[in-house]
Every structure is written in C-alpha cells, then in structure tokens.
C-alpha cells in the first residue's frame, strides 16, 4: 500500500511537471508564430532537434561536465561558508548584527562590476566560480540562518531543562527540524549556481564550457544551437529541483 502511494505521488508530480513544460512550449509556439522570424525566435522543432544532436556530441558533454564541476565547487564553497557564518550568527547575536550589514553589501554588488574586477586577478576559468560564490553566499546564509532560527524554542528550553546532551540536541532536534528546509534551499541554491556559472562563463568568454558554447553560437548567429543549449540548462536545473522536492515529500 505504501509503495503504491509513493508510485502514485511520483506519477502525479511527473504529470504536473509535464503539464508545466507543455504550457511553456505552447507559449514558445505562440511567440514563434507571432514574430514569424527565425532570426528573432528560433523554431521549436529545430531547437529540439538540435538539442538531441548536442546530447550525442562528446564536445557538448565535456563542456557540460566542466560547467557542472564549477557549479558544484562554487555551491559547496558557498554552502559551507554560509552554514558556518549562519551558525555563528545564531549562537552570537552581536555577530549577527554585524554580519547582516556585510551580507547586505554583498547582495548590492553589481555582478558585472565584480566580474570585471575579478578578471584582473583570476584566470577566465576561475572567474565564474568566484562570481558565483560572492552572489550565492549571502542568499544561502540568510536561508540557513532562518532555518536555524525556525527551530522550536520551547523544545530547546525543555531539552536544556532536562539536561539533554548537546549531541542529542544537535542530531535529535536541530537537524531533523532543519532537514527539509536545508535540502530545499540547497537545491534551489544549486540551480541558481548553475545559472550564475553559465552567465559568468558567457561574460568571461570561458572556452570549453557551456557558456563558451552559447557565446560562440550567438557570435555566429546559430539561434537553434543557442536556444537548445539554454533549453538543456533549464531542464537540468528544473530536474534537480523536482527530484529534491520529491525526496522531501517522500520523507527522505
């Protein structure tokens, strides 16, 4: 019975996901036929065909893996730093008041200006990671701090009153209370990291990356290729968020 319910939940989520994709495809069709020019909006059929062609190209997969590796590195650095500073802010309120201003400053930094500054000091391959960390870190910090602050205060007081060991409080109260929120925010953060990395690769002109391939396609006016690469990146990010959301609903 439990397995049947889980299967039905997966199928239901898959159906809704396909409906969302169908809706977006219809909007694309409307835009394509309304404009009537391939030079403005690429043909959906050519784009999908080009996407399947790219999936069979070794050069694409090499670029995809390089971009994915940068996204993973940037996300892991951002998440570790964000959680460490969120924990410090939670444990020491004065630090939170000071660091709130630091995060506000980081959020206000213009991405293009940061990228240009970093190009002076870093290699083109390193710039996307640095840009991503500076942009993603304050967002994850806020999300993780809110997750820590959301732990039931009454349960904490009760645990302290009855002398529950700190290890049990951490693993028996904090982590279970924060798990879903941390996983969901991390999944969203990773999807955002992929977008940031690709954007930075385009602006920094990083060869051998998805961003580099997009820039090359734009330079030679290869619109189906440009749209296909964008479509693949979007679908990958959506798949990550959908899979994580499903795991949370299943109580993993």
ZIVENRA-V688529 format. One record per pair of residues at least 12 apart in sequence whose ideal C-beta (glycine too) atoms are under 6 Angstrom apart, sorted by the first residue. I is the first residue (numbers start at 1). J is the second residue. D is the distance in Angstrom with one decimal. If there is no record, write none. Layout:
# ZIVENRA-V688529
i=I j=J d=D
i=I j=J d=D
This chain:
# ZIVENRA-V688529
i=13 j=246 d=5.7
i=17 j=242 d=5.7
i=28 j=44 d=5.4
i=42 j=223 d=4.1
i=42 j=224 d=4.9
i=42 j=227 d=4.1
i=46 j=224 d=4.2
i=47 j=224 d=5.0
i=47 j=227 d=4.3
i=47 j=228 d=5.1
i=50 j=224 d=4.4
i=50 j=225 d=5.5
i=50 j=228 d=4.0
i=51 j=228 d=4.0
i=51 j=231 d=5.6
i=51 j=232 d=5.8
i=54 j=228 d=5.8
i=63 j=208 d=5.8
i=63 j=209 d=5.3
i=63 j=210 d=5.2
i=63 j=213 d=5.4
i=64 j=210 d=6.0
i=66 j=208 d=5.9
i=66 j=209 d=5.3
i=67 j=197 d=5.8
i=67 j=209 d=5.0
i=67 j=210 d=4.3
i=70 j=128 d=5.5
i=70 j=129 d=5.3
i=70 j=197 d=4.9
i=71 j=193 d=4.7
i=71 j=194 d=4.7
i=71 j=197 d=4.6
i=73 j=129 d=5.7
i=74 j=129 d=4.6
i=74 j=132 d=3.7
i=74 j=133 d=5.3
i=74 j=193 d=5.4
i=75 j=190 d=5.0
i=75 j=193 d=4.3
i=77 j=133 d=5.2
i=78 j=133 d=5.1
i=78 j=136 d=4.2
i=78 j=137 d=4.6
i=78 j=140 d=5.5
i=79 j=140 d=5.7
i=81 j=137 d=5.7
i=82 j=137 d=5.5
i=82 j=140 d=3.7
i=82 j=141 d=4.1
i=82 j=144 d=5.3
i=83 j=144 d=5.1
i=85 j=141 d=5.6
i=86 j=141 d=5.4
i=86 j=144 d=3.9
i=86 j=145 d=4.1
i=86 j=148 d=6.0
i=89 j=145 d=5.5
i=90 j=148 d=4.4
i=103 j=138 d=4.1
i=103 j=141 d=5.8
i=106 j=138 d=4.5
i=107 j=138 d=5.0
i=114 j=131 d=5.9
i=114 j=134 d=6.0
i=115 j=131 d=5.4
i=115 j=203 d=5.5
i=118 j=130 d=5.1
i=124 j=204 d=4.8
i=124 j=206 d=5.1
i=125 j=206 d=5.7
i=127 j=204 d=4.5
i=128 j=197 d=4.8
i=128 j=200 d=3.6
i=128 j=201 d=5.1
i=131 j=200 d=4.4
i=132 j=193 d=5.4
i=132 j=196 d=4.3
i=132 j=197 d=5.4
i=135 j=196 d=5.7
i=136 j=189 d=5.9
i=136 j=193 d=5.6
i=140 j=189 d=5.2
i=143 j=185 d=4.0
i=147 j=178 d=4.5
i=147 j=181 d=4.3
i=147 j=182 d=5.6
i=151 j=174 d=5.8
i=151 j=177 d=4.7
i=155 j=173 d=6.0
i=180 j=248 d=5.0
i=183 j=248 d=6.0
i=187 j=240 d=6.0
i=187 j=241 d=5.3
i=187 j=244 d=3.6
i=191 j=237 d=4.0
i=191 j=240 d=5.6
i=191 j=241 d=5.4
i=194 j=237 d=5.3
i=198 j=210 d=5.4
i=198 j=211 d=4.8
i=198 j=233 d=5.8
i=202 j=214 d=5.6
i=202 j=215 d=5.0
i=213 j=229 d=5.9
i=214 j=226 d=5.9
i=214 j=229 d=5.1
